[in-house]
């Protein structure tokens, strides 16, 4: 029967290495599984077996937690531990909105009027901020 030895039983905080990466909204979780994606950081001494990497896109639409499984000559082999996509409740498909909600980089989450492409709301830190504005506008017009 296998028994854990005292020398192998250490507090995780003494061994744990964690990183956080922010990526553009155009990057997908699939993109991050390619070892070459990590080529520029693979030589970091902390990027070793068991290191944790959390990834968040700048638009905040999902969260990804990876574990380093090994190194290659050109990057890191990583595995997905957790992937969470943040969905929001949307209006029924039969209701056509006159606004489009989109992430606009430094301008944050915005509401754009479809008819003339005017930005009517910007600076939202989450999609819900722009959705709330649109809902308020559409309720006021109803």
Protein Blocks (a to p, Z undefined) as FASTA:
>chain_A
ZZddfklmccfklmpccddddddfkbcfklmmpmklmmmmmmpmklcghiacddddfklp
accddddfbdcfkbccdddfbdcddddddddfklccfbdcddehjnopadddfklopafb
ghiabfklmmmmmmmmmmmmZZ
